[in-house]
Amino acid sequence: MFGKSPQGFLKSGGFRGIYSGLGIAALGSAPGAALFFSSYETCKKFIPDIAGPGKLSDPSIHMLSASTAEVVACLVRVPTEVLKQRYQANLVQSNSSLWTNIAELRKRDGLAGFYRGYGSTILREIPFSLIQFPLYEWMKKQMVITFFPHREIKAYEAALCGSISGGIAAAFTTPLDVIKTRLMLGKDAKGVEYRGVVDTVSRLAAEAREKFALENSGTNNTTQPSLGRSYFRVFFAGVQPRVMWISIGGFVFFGAYEQALKVVFPIVG
């Protein structure tokens, strides 16, 4: 981002620009994670009782629990994400305090402004969890059966399962993340507002076709441009860093989650 700026790295914000939005992301991370995991564990216990013994398979229980937990956790995650992305896109006054920018957003867009993109976030997070959590639980089970049949799985071993399952889920749901990001930013680079998921998908597809036409018009191309490749580049933009960071985050979060299950939950009952 800064390497391409005509103003240079330091004038474009330097390291402060790179970490723009870090404070708000950190502020919302803990309560969002707490809401998710507490809801997930609660649903894992109550859904089988509601459905009846033996009515649902373990993957079905994990999917329903994770989906419900995502809806609850997004009540905190979405406002956090909206503010973070506005900082990163330089749509707020960087010299003003966080609370000043929150008040400004509320004054301009009302409470709905904090939940811009809530539906698209749910659209992304639920498929993500439908992949990640059944895979995570299955990997833990297989690890115990294959390697540790005589003891419980340790936190760091579960963390490895969380890292792998998170990376796989991240890769498959990148197009949903791209759509969600565009909706949260509200407008494209030309200032044209995005009007819902369908409009955003349509305009992303148009971007892919434009890129294909531009590449196809070149006379010095050594390789034949592919429309499918153009679609991939647009809808899977940022897939590599997304997989990397979610894999790292999955290791940390699931390691902490499993440790909490072993230490905190027995105390609170």
C-alpha positions as CSV (number, residue, x, y, z in Angstrom):
1,M,0.0,0.0,0.0
2,F,2.7,2.5,1.1
3,G,5.2,1.3,-1.4
4,K,3.0,2.5,-4.2
5,S,2.2,5.8,-2.7
6,P,3.6,8.8,-4.5
7,Q,4.1,10.5,-1.1
8,G,6.4,7.8,0.2
9,F,6.2,5.4,3.1
10,L,6.6,7.9,6.0
11,K,4.3,10.6,4.5
12,S,1.6,8.0,3.9
13,G,1.6,7.2,7.6
14,G,4.6,4.9,8.0
15,F,4.2,2.1,10.6
16,R,1.3,4.0,12.2
17,G,-0.6,3.7,8.9
18,I,0.2,-0.1,8.8
19,Y,-1.3,-0.6,12.2
20,S,-4.3,1.8,11.7
21,G,-7.3,0.3,13.4
22,L,-5.3,-1.9,15.7
23,G,-6.7,-0.3,18.9
24,I,-10.4,-0.8,18.0
25,A,-9.6,-4.4,16.7
26,A,-8.0,-5.3,20.1
27,L,-10.9,-3.6,22.0
28,G,-13.5,-5.7,20.3
29,S,-11.6,-9.0,20.0
30,A,-11.9,-10.2,23.6
31,P,-15.7,-9.6,24.1
32,G,-16.4,-11.0,20.6
33,A,-14.4,-14.2,21.3
34,A,-16.0,-14.5,24.7
35,L,-19.5,-14.2,23.3
36,F,-18.8,-16.7,20.6
37,F,-17.2,-19.5,22.7
38,S,-19.6,-19.2,25.6
39,S,-22.6,-19.4,23.1
40,Y,-20.9,-22.3,21.3
41,E,-20.4,-24.4,24.4
42,T,-23.9,-23.5,25.7
43,C,-25.5,-24.6,22.4
44,K,-23.5,-27.8,22.3
45,K,-25.1,-28.8,25.6
46,F,-28.7,-27.7,24.9
47,I,-29.3,-28.5,21.2
48,P,-29.1,-32.3,21.7
49,D,-31.6,-31.9,24.6
50,I,-34.0,-29.9,22.5
51,A,-33.7,-32.2,19.5
52,G,-33.9,-35.4,21.5
53,P,-31.3,-38.1,22.2
54,G,-29.7,-39.4,19.0
55,K,-31.7,-37.2,16.7
56,L,-28.7,-35.2,15.5
57,S,-25.2,-36.3,14.5
58,D,-22.2,-34.6,16.1
59,P,-21.3,-32.6,13.0
60,S,-24.9,-31.3,12.9
61,I,-24.7,-30.2,16.5
62,H,-21.4,-28.5,15.9
63,M,-22.7,-26.7,12.8
64,L,-25.9,-25.5,14.6
65,S,-23.9,-24.4,17.7
66,A,-21.3,-22.5,15.7
67,S,-23.9,-20.8,13.5
68,T,-25.9,-19.6,16.5
69,A,-22.7,-18.4,18.2
70,E,-21.7,-16.5,15.1
71,V,-25.0,-14.6,15.1
72,V,-24.5,-13.6,18.8
73,A,-20.8,-12.7,18.5
74,C,-21.4,-10.5,15.4
75,L,-23.3,-8.1,17.6
76,V,-19.9,-7.1,18.9
77,R,-17.7,-8.0,15.9
78,V,-19.6,-6.0,13.2
79,P,-19.3,-2.6,15.0
80,T,-15.7,-3.3,15.7
81,E,-15.1,-4.3,12.0
82,V,-16.9,-1.2,10.7
83,L,-14.8,1.1,12.8
84,K,-11.5,-0.8,12.0
85,Q,-12.1,-0.7,8.3
86,R,-12.9,3.0,8.4
87,Y,-9.6,3.7,10.1
88,Q,-7.8,1.6,7.6
89,A,-9.5,3.3,4.6
90,N,-8.8,6.8,6.1
91,L,-12.5,7.6,6.3
92,V,-12.1,8.9,9.9
93,Q,-10.0,11.6,11.4
94,S,-6.8,9.8,12.5
95,N,-6.0,12.6,15.0
96,S,-9.3,12.3,16.8
97,S,-10.0,10.0,19.7
98,L,-11.8,6.7,19.2
99,W,-14.9,8.0,21.1
100,T,-15.0,11.1,18.9
101,N,-15.1,9.0,15.8
102,I,-17.7,6.7,17.3
103,A,-19.9,9.7,18.1
104,E,-19.4,11.1,14.6
105,L,-20.5,7.8,13.0
106,R,-23.5,7.6,15.2
107,K,-24.5,11.2,14.5
108,R,-24.2,10.7,10.7
109,D,-25.6,7.2,10.2
110,G,-27.3,6.4,13.5
111,L,-27.1,3.0,15.2
112,A,-27.6,1.3,11.8
113,G,-24.2,2.7,10.8
114,F,-22.4,0.4,13.2
115,Y,-24.1,-2.6,11.8
116,R,-23.5,-1.8,8.1
117,G,-22.7,-5.2,6.5
118,Y,-24.1,-7.2,9.4
119,G,-26.0,-9.5,7.0
120,S,-23.0,-10.0,4.7
121,T,-20.8,-10.7,7.8
122,I,-23.2,-13.4,8.9
123,L,-23.2,-14.6,5.3
124,R,-19.5,-15.0,5.6
125,E,-19.1,-16.1,9.2
126,I,-21.7,-18.9,9.2
127,P,-20.2,-20.7,6.2
128,F,-16.8,-20.2,7.7
129,S,-18.0,-21.9,11.0
130,L,-19.9,-24.6,9.1
131,I,-16.5,-25.6,7.7
132,Q,-14.2,-24.8,10.6
133,F,-15.9,-26.3,13.6
134,P,-17.0,-29.7,12.4
135,L,-13.5,-30.1,10.9
136,Y,-11.9,-28.9,14.1
137,E,-13.9,-31.3,16.3
138,W,-13.3,-34.2,13.8
139,M,-9.6,-33.5,13.7
140,K,-9.4,-33.5,17.5
141,K,-11.3,-36.8,17.6
142,Q,-9.0,-38.4,15.0
143,M,-5.9,-37.1,16.7
144,V,-7.0,-38.8,20.0
145,I,-7.9,-42.1,18.2
146,T,-4.7,-42.2,16.2
147,F,-2.0,-40.8,18.5
148,F,-3.3,-40.4,22.0
149,P,-5.9,-43.1,22.8
150,H,-5.0,-43.2,26.5
151,R,-5.1,-39.5,27.4
152,E,-7.0,-36.3,26.7
153,I,-5.8,-34.0,23.9
154,K,-3.6,-31.1,25.1
155,A,-4.3,-27.4,24.4
156,Y,-1.4,-27.0,22.0
157,E,-2.5,-30.1,20.1
158,A,-6.0,-28.8,19.8
159,A,-4.6,-25.4,18.7
160,L,-2.9,-27.2,15.8
161,C,-6.3,-28.6,14.7
162,G,-7.8,-25.1,15.1
163,S,-5.1,-23.6,12.9
164,I,-5.5,-26.1,10.1
165,S,-9.3,-26.0,10.1
166,G,-9.3,-22.2,10.2
167,G,-6.9,-21.9,7.3
168,I,-9.0,-24.3,5.2
169,A,-12.2,-22.4,6.1
170,A,-10.5,-19.1,5.4
171,A,-9.5,-20.1,1.9
172,F,-13.0,-21.3,0.9
173,T,-14.8,-18.2,2.3
174,T,-12.5,-15.5,0.9
175,P,-15.1,-14.4,-1.7
176,L,-17.6,-13.8,1.1
177,D,-15.0,-11.8,2.9
178,V,-14.3,-9.7,-0.2
179,I,-18.1,-8.9,-0.5
180,K,-18.4,-8.1,3.2
181,T,-15.4,-5.7,3.1
182,R,-16.8,-3.8,0.1
183,L,-20.2,-3.5,1.8
184,M,-18.7,-2.2,5.1
185,L,-16.6,0.4,3.3
186,G,-19.9,1.5,1.7
187,K,-18.4,3.0,-1.5
188,D,-15.9,2.0,-4.2
189,A,-12.8,4.0,-5.2
190,K,-15.0,6.3,-7.4
191,G,-17.4,7.1,-4.5
192,V,-20.3,5.0,-5.9
193,E,-22.2,3.4,-3.0
194,Y,-22.7,-0.4,-2.8
195,R,-26.4,-1.3,-2.7
196,G,-26.5,-4.8,-1.1
197,V,-24.9,-8.1,-1.7
198,V,-26.3,-8.7,-5.2
199,D,-25.1,-5.3,-6.4
200,T,-21.6,-5.9,-4.9
201,V,-21.3,-9.3,-6.5
202,S,-22.4,-7.8,-9.9
203,R,-19.8,-5.0,-9.7
204,L,-17.0,-7.4,-8.6
205,A,-17.8,-9.6,-11.6
206,A,-17.7,-6.4,-13.8
207,E,-14.2,-5.6,-12.3
208,A,-13.1,-9.1,-13.3
209,R,-14.3,-8.7,-16.9
210,E,-12.6,-5.3,-17.1
211,K,-9.3,-6.7,-15.9
212,F,-9.7,-9.5,-18.5
213,A,-10.5,-7.1,-21.3
214,L,-7.5,-4.9,-20.3
215,E,-5.1,-7.9,-20.2
216,N,-6.5,-9.3,-23.5
217,S,-6.0,-6.0,-25.3
218,G,-2.2,-6.1,-24.7
219,T,-0.1,-6.9,-27.8
220,N,3.0,-8.0,-25.8
221,N,1.4,-10.7,-23.7
222,T,3.4,-13.9,-23.6
223,T,0.5,-15.9,-21.9
224,Q,-3.1,-16.0,-22.9
225,P,-5.3,-14.2,-20.4
226,S,-8.0,-16.2,-18.8
227,L,-11.4,-14.9,-17.7
228,G,-11.6,-17.5,-14.9
229,R,-8.2,-16.2,-13.6
230,S,-9.5,-12.7,-13.6
231,Y,-12.6,-13.7,-11.6
232,F,-10.3,-15.6,-9.1
233,R,-8.0,-12.6,-8.7
234,V,-11.0,-10.3,-7.8
235,F,-13.1,-12.7,-5.7
236,F,-10.1,-14.3,-4.0
237,A,-8.2,-11.0,-3.4
238,G,-6.1,-11.3,-0.3
239,V,-6.6,-15.1,0.1
240,Q,-2.9,-15.7,1.1
241,P,-2.6,-13.2,3.9
242,R,-6.2,-14.1,5.1
243,V,-5.3,-17.8,5.3
244,M,-2.0,-17.0,7.0
245,W,-3.4,-14.7,9.7
246,I,-6.5,-16.9,10.4
247,S,-4.2,-19.9,10.7
248,I,-2.1,-18.1,13.2
249,G,-5.1,-16.7,15.0
250,G,-6.7,-20.1,15.1
251,F,-3.7,-21.6,16.8
252,V,-3.8,-18.9,19.5
253,F,-7.6,-18.8,20.0
254,F,-8.2,-22.5,20.0
255,G,-5.3,-23.1,22.3
256,A,-6.7,-20.5,24.7
257,Y,-10.2,-21.9,24.3
258,E,-9.2,-25.5,25.1
259,Q,-7.1,-24.3,28.1
260,A,-10.1,-22.3,29.3
261,L,-12.3,-25.4,29.0
262,K,-9.9,-27.3,31.2
263,V,-9.3,-24.6,33.8
264,V,-12.1,-22.1,33.9
265,F,-15.2,-24.1,33.1
266,P,-14.8,-26.6,36.0
267,I,-14.6,-23.7,38.4
268,V,-17.7,-21.9,37.2
269,G,-19.6,-25.1,36.6
